[in-house]
Amino acid sequence: MFSVAVSDSVMIAHSFEGEIFGPAQNLHGATYVVEVEMERERLSPEGIVADIGRAASLLKEVLGAIGYRNLDDMPEFAGINTTTEYLSFWVFQRFRDGILKGRLEGDAAESVSAMTVTLREKPDAWARYRGPLR
């Protein structure tokens, strides 16, 4: 299996519901390093998994929807604890949708078989979501 990854970072604010979160129940900020790794069985005719430049642009666009925002104020997150785990799935869904709409060009929409999205909140704590593209 071949893979290629791109990364970027995003700063958000949010709070959590539930005593398990302790002081994180209060509004606080988080900075994430976000990595998206795409996998496929065989390289494209050009010898790549996917175009890194287009993938980096797509990730920047996905993260732009939440960057410097208070997620508590966004209707799409109403009633959801926007944990690191949940946000890794949220990024996965939007990035996958971009691939399937042909945003990476070439044959990525047909040939990328799986993706892993990792959000690193700090060097010793991260969460990830891995799933099939389809």
Contacts in CASP RR format, 6 or more apart in sequence:
PFRMAT RR
TARGET T0000
AUTHOR 0000-0000-0000
METHOD contacts of the structure
MODEL  1
MFSVAVSDSVMIAHSFEGEIFGPAQNLHGATYVVEVEMERERLSPEGIVA
DIGRAASLLKEVLGAIGYRNLDDMPEFAGINTTTEYLSFWVFQRFRDGIL
KGRLEGDAAESVSAMTVTLREKPDAWARYRGPLR
1 39 0 8 1.000
1 40 0 8 1.000
1 41 0 8 1.000
2 39 0 8 1.000
2 40 0 8 1.000
2 41 0 8 1.000
2 42 0 8 1.000
2 43 0 8 1.000
2 49 0 8 1.000
3 37 0 8 1.000
3 38 0 8 1.000
3 39 0 8 1.000
3 40 0 8 1.000
3 49 0 8 1.000
4 37 0 8 1.000
4 38 0 8 1.000
4 48 0 8 1.000
4 49 0 8 1.000
4 50 0 8 1.000
4 52 0 8 1.000
4 55 0 8 1.000
5 35 0 8 1.000
5 36 0 8 1.000
5 37 0 8 1.000
5 38 0 8 1.000
6 35 0 8 1.000
6 36 0 8 1.000
6 52 0 8 1.000
6 53 0 8 1.000
6 55 0 8 1.000
6 56 0 8 1.000
6 59 0 8 1.000
7 33 0 8 1.000
7 34 0 8 1.000
7 35 0 8 1.000
7 36 0 8 1.000
7 59 0 8 1.000
8 33 0 8 1.000
8 34 0 8 1.000
8 56 0 8 1.000
8 59 0 8 1.000
8 60 0 8 1.000
8 63 0 8 1.000
9 31 0 8 1.000
9 32 0 8 1.000
9 33 0 8 1.000
9 34 0 8 1.000
9 63 0 8 1.000
10 31 0 8 1.000
10 32 0 8 1.000
10 34 0 8 1.000
10 63 0 8 1.000
10 64 0 8 1.000
10 66 0 8 1.000
10 67 0 8 1.000
11 29 0 8 1.000
11 30 0 8 1.000
11 31 0 8 1.000
11 32 0 8 1.000
11 67 0 8 1.000
11 68 0 8 1.000
12 29 0 8 1.000
12 30 0 8 1.000
12 32 0 8 1.000
12 66 0 8 1.000
12 67 0 8 1.000
12 68 0 8 1.000
12 69 0 8 1.000
12 70 0 8 1.000
12 71 0 8 1.000
12 82 0 8 1.000
13 27 0 8 1.000
13 28 0 8 1.000
13 29 0 8 1.000
13 30 0 8 1.000
13 69 0 8 1.000
13 70 0 8 1.000
13 71 0 8 1.000
13 72 0 8 1.000
14 27 0 8 1.000
14 28 0 8 1.000
14 29 0 8 1.000
14 30 0 8 1.000
14 70 0 8 1.000
14 71 0 8 1.000
14 72 0 8 1.000
14 77 0 8 1.000
14 82 0 8 1.000
15 24 0 8 1.000
15 25 0 8 1.000
15 26 0 8 1.000
15 27 0 8 1.000
15 28 0 8 1.000
15 72 0 8 1.000
16 24 0 8 1.000
16 25 0 8 1.000
16 81 0 8 1.000
16 82 0 8 1.000
16 83 0 8 1.000
17 25 0 8 1.000
17 79 0 8 1.000
17 81 0 8 1.000
18 25 0 8 1.000
18 81 0 8 1.000
19 25 0 8 1.000
21 81 0 8 1.000
27 70 0 8 1.000
27 72 0 8 1.000
30 84 0 8 1.000
30 121 0 8 1.000
31 121 0 8 1.000
32 84 0 8 1.000
32 87 0 8 1.000
32 119 0 8 1.000
32 120 0 8 1.000
32 121 0 8 1.000
33 119 0 8 1.000
33 120 0 8 1.000
34 59 0 8 1.000
34 63 0 8 1.000
34 91 0 8 1.000
34 117 0 8 1.000
34 118 0 8 1.000
34 119 0 8 1.000
34 120 0 8 1.000
35 116 0 8 1.000
35 117 0 8 1.000
35 118 0 8 1.000
35 119 0 8 1.000
35 120 0 8 1.000
36 55 0 8 1.000
36 59 0 8 1.000
36 91 0 8 1.000
36 92 0 8 1.000
36 95 0 8 1.000
36 115 0 8 1.000
36 116 0 8 1.000
36 117 0 8 1.000
37 115 0 8 1.000
37 116 0 8 1.000
37 117 0 8 1.000
37 118 0 8 1.000
38 49 0 8 1.000
38 50 0 8 1.000
38 55 0 8 1.000
38 99 0 8 1.000
38 108 0 8 1.000
38 112 0 8 1.000
38 114 0 8 1.000
38 115 0 8 1.000
39 49 0 8 1.000
39 112 0 8 1.000
39 113 0 8 1.000
39 114 0 8 1.000
39 115 0 8 1.000
39 116 0 8 1.000
40 49 0 8 1.000
40 50 0 8 1.000
40 111 0 8 1.000
40 112 0 8 1.000
40 113 0 8 1.000
41 111 0 8 1.000
41 113 0 8 1.000
42 111 0 8 1.000
43 49 0 8 1.000
44 50 0 8 1.000
44 106 0 8 1.000
44 107 0 8 1.000
44 108 0 8 1.000
44 111 0 8 1.000
45 107 0 8 1.000
46 106 0 8 1.000
49 108 0 8 1.000
49 112 0 8 1.000
50 99 0 8 1.000
50 104 0 8 1.000
50 108 0 8 1.000
50 112 0 8 1.000
51 104 0 8 1.000
51 105 0 8 1.000
51 106 0 8 1.000
51 108 0 8 1.000
54 103 0 8 1.000
54 104 0 8 1.000
54 105 0 8 1.000
55 104 0 8 1.000
58 95 0 8 1.000
58 98 0 8 1.000
58 99 0 8 1.000
58 103 0 8 1.000
58 104 0 8 1.000
59 91 0 8 1.000
59 95 0 8 1.000
62 91 0 8 1.000
62 94 0 8 1.000
62 95 0 8 1.000
63 91 0 8 1.000
65 94 0 8 1.000
66 74 0 8 1.000
66 87 0 8 1.000
71 77 0 8 1.000
71 82 0 8 1.000
80 86 0 8 1.000
82 90 0 8 1.000
83 127 0 8 1.000
84 119 0 8 1.000
84 121 0 8 1.000
84 125 0 8 1.000
84 126 0 8 1.000
84 127 0 8 1.000
85 127 0 8 1.000
85 129 0 8 1.000
87 119 0 8 1.000
87 127 0 8 1.000
88 117 0 8 1.000
88 118 0 8 1.000
88 119 0 8 1.000
88 127 0 8 1.000
88 128 0 8 1.000
88 129 0 8 1.000
89 117 0 8 1.000
89 129 0 8 1.000
91 117 0 8 1.000
91 119 0 8 1.000
91 129 0 8 1.000
92 115 0 8 1.000
92 117 0 8 1.000
92 129 0 8 1.000
92 131 0 8 1.000
95 115 0 8 1.000
95 117 0 8 1.000
96 115 0 8 1.000
96 133 0 8 1.000
98 104 0 8 1.000
99 108 0 8 1.000
99 109 0 8 1.000
99 112 0 8 1.000
99 115 0 8 1.000
99 133 0 8 1.000
100 109 0 8 1.000
100 133 0 8 1.000
100 134 0 8 1.000
101 109 0 8 1.000
102 108 0 8 1.000
102 109 0 8 1.000
104 112 0 8 1.000
112 133 0 8 1.000
113 132 0 8 1.000
113 133 0 8 1.000
114 130 0 8 1.000
114 131 0 8 1.000
114 132 0 8 1.000
114 133 0 8 1.000
115 130 0 8 1.000
115 131 0 8 1.000
115 133 0 8 1.000
116 128 0 8 1.000
116 129 0 8 1.000
116 130 0 8 1.000
116 131 0 8 1.000
117 128 0 8 1.000
117 129 0 8 1.000
117 130 0 8 1.000
118 126 0 8 1.000
118 127 0 8 1.000
118 128 0 8 1.000
119 126 0 8 1.000
119 127 0 8 1.000
119 128 0 8 1.000
120 126 0 8 1.000
121 127 0 8 1.000
END
